[in-house]
């Protein structure tokens, strides 16, 4: 068996002290996460982050920087993920847009509300990315070299 990490993207979107999160079903439970997902073939990292945010929340976003790059092995299945987390600004909401399968909806929560719901986090990367965003620095998008 060949070990291969899964490349994923996530987006931290903050507005007036609240963070855009996704409520989704994972293993028959409702969990919370940033808008996030896998990189598709022939897609850039920035394109993936914008696409996943729209598909999971109904929001168009403008990426404003790179929060961080994370290597995470899920204790539930032993799969290793490399997550590139972007910061973004919400531009427009499309409430009529159908969301990805398994997505219950998008919600805006404060950091404190996120902590109160720790039992619902998809992974500890949820708070880590929020805290890294808040503490900075936010790295330039030019850090990402694509195509």
C-alpha positions as a printed NumPy array, in Angstrom:
array([[  0.   ,   0.   ,   0.   ],
       [  1.324,   3.409,  -0.975],
       [  0.924,   6.264,   1.509],
       [ -0.545,   9.377,  -0.05 ],
       [ -1.726,  12.521,   1.716],
       [ -5.001,  14.106,   0.725],
       [ -4.716,  17.72 ,  -0.44 ],
       [ -7.491,  19.897,   0.944],
       [ -8.336,  23.582,   1.137],
       [-10.309,  25.539,   3.726],
       [-11.418,  29.14 ,   4.028],
       [-11.715,  31.282,   7.149],
       [-14.281,  33.991,   6.458],
       [-14.8  ,  36.549,   9.242],
       [-17.358,  39.346,   9.379],
       [-17.986,  41.527,  12.427],
       [-16.492,  38.989,  14.831],
       [-18.334,  35.975,  13.417],
       [-16.922,  33.162,  11.321],
       [-18.637,  31.438,   8.399],
       [-18.935,  27.745,   9.196],
       [-20.528,  24.739,   7.59 ],
       [-22.836,  22.357,   9.415],
       [-22.546,  18.977,   7.731],
       [-23.25 ,  15.294,   8.265],
       [-20.217,  13.104,   9.004],
       [-20.761,   9.534,  10.235],
       [-24.448,  10.286,  10.881],
       [-23.621,  13.263,  13.112],
       [-23.953,  16.991,  12.522],
       [-20.465,  18.5  ,  12.717],
       [-18.979,  21.964,  12.231],
       [-16.12 ,  22.916,   9.946],
       [-14.809,  25.759,   7.838],
       [-15.894,  25.567,   4.228],
       [-13.386,  22.978,   3.041],
       [-12.81 ,  20.182,   0.591],
       [-10.478,  18.314,  -1.699],
       [ -8.527,  19.714,  -4.589],
       [-10.035,  18.594,  -7.885],
       [ -7.961,  17.557, -10.932],
       [ -6.637,  20.484, -13.003],
       [ -7.718,  22.984, -10.35 ],
       [ -5.55 ,  25.524,  -8.558],
       [ -5.566,  25.763,  -4.767],
       [ -7.188,  29.19 ,  -4.876],
       [ -9.844,  28.017,  -7.341],
       [-10.598,  25.072,  -5.049],
       [-11.012,  27.307,  -1.994],
       [-13.379,  29.665,  -3.815],
       [-15.368,  26.752,  -5.295],
       [-15.67 ,  24.823,  -2.029],
       [-16.811,  27.92 ,  -0.147],
       [-19.525,  28.615,  -2.71 ],
       [-20.646,  24.969,  -2.941],
       [-20.849,  24.537,   0.836],
       [-22.154,  27.943,   1.964],
       [-23.694,  29.723,  -1.015],
       [-21.233,  32.62 ,  -0.586],
       [-18.943,  34.078,  -3.22 ],
       [-15.659,  35.004,  -1.548],
       [-12.553,  36.953,  -2.389],
       [ -9.408,  35.355,  -1.001],
       [ -7.339,  37.84 ,   1.017],
       [ -4.408,  35.748,   2.219],
       [ -3.045,  32.446,   3.456],
       [ -3.715,  31.575,   7.101],
       [ -1.46 ,  28.527,   7.175],
       [ -0.522,  25.127,   5.835],
       [ -1.365,  22.186,   8.074],
       [ -0.528,  18.492,   8.141],
       [ -3.199,  16.543,  10.006],
       [ -3.736,  12.822,  10.522],
       [ -7.336,  12.038,  11.41 ],
       [ -7.495,   9.781,  14.455],
       [-10.773,   8.27 ,  13.23 ],
       [ -9.335,   6.731,  10.054],
       [ -5.566,   7.378,  10.016],
       [ -5.789,   9.392,   6.788],
       [ -3.28 ,  12.243,   6.487],
       [ -4.493,  15.543,   5.091],
       [ -2.496,  18.54 ,   3.956],
       [ -4.757,  21.551,   4.422],
       [ -4.035,  24.915,   2.881],
       [ -6.176,  27.399,   4.764],
       [ -7.042,  30.703,   3.153],
       [ -8.633,  33.842,   4.547],
       [-11.493,  35.269,   2.565],
       [-14.031,  38.047,   2.508],
       [-17.696,  37.322,   1.801],
       [-18.835,  39.183,  -1.302],
       [-22.318,  37.935,  -2.112],
       [-24.72 ,  35.365,  -0.717],
       [-26.822,  33.169,  -3.007],
       [-29.485,  31.849,  -0.589],
       [-31.344,  30.048,  -3.384],
       [-28.272,  27.987,  -4.325],
       [-28.428,  24.267,  -3.523],
       [-25.555,  23.268,  -1.234],
       [-23.353,  20.184,  -1.563],
       [-24.762,  16.825,  -0.522],
       [-24.387,  16.298,   3.216],
       [-24.301,  20.026,   3.963],
       [-27.091,  21.096,   6.295],
       [-26.327,  24.786,   6.013],
       [-24.002,  27.646,   6.717],
       [-23.895,  29.595,   9.951],
       [-21.983,  32.498,  11.437],
       [-20.518,  31.905,  14.908],
       [-18.237,  33.856,  17.205],
       [-15.044,  32.25 ,  18.48 ],
       [-16.729,  31.749,  21.848],
       [-19.691,  29.982,  20.238],
       [-17.274,  27.761,  18.331],
       [-15.551,  26.775,  21.59 ],
       [-18.916,  26.065,  23.251],
       [-19.626,  23.535,  20.497],
       [-16.282,  21.72 ,  20.629],
       [-18.089,  18.368,  20.772],
       [-19.336,  19.086,  17.226],
       [-16.02 ,  19.995,  15.573],
       [-15.1  ,  17.892,  12.573],
       [-11.486,  18.252,  13.734],
       [ -9.384,  20.448,  15.981],
       [ -8.231,  22.272,  12.844],
       [-11.469,  24.274,  13.084],
       [-10.336,  26.329,  16.082],
       [ -6.661,  26.201,  15.133],
       [ -7.359,  27.925,  11.811],
       [ -9.601,  30.525,  13.473],
       [ -6.975,  31.256,  16.119],
       [ -4.164,  31.42 ,  13.556],
       [ -6.275,  33.861,  11.54 ],
       [ -6.867,  36.02 ,  14.619],
       [ -3.264,  35.926,  15.817],
       [ -1.703,  36.401,  12.397],
       [  0.27 ,  36.982,  10.457],
       [ -1.835,  36.59 ,   7.358],
       [  0.496,  35.535,   4.551],
       [  0.338,  36.951,   1.052],
       [ -1.489,  34.991,  -1.634],
       [  1.769,  35.213,  -3.606],
       [  3.027,  32.469,  -1.272],
       [  0.959,  30.074,  -3.399],
       [  2.727,  29.304,  -6.698],
       [  0.278,  27.86 ,  -9.19 ],
       [  0.529,  26.988, -12.856]])
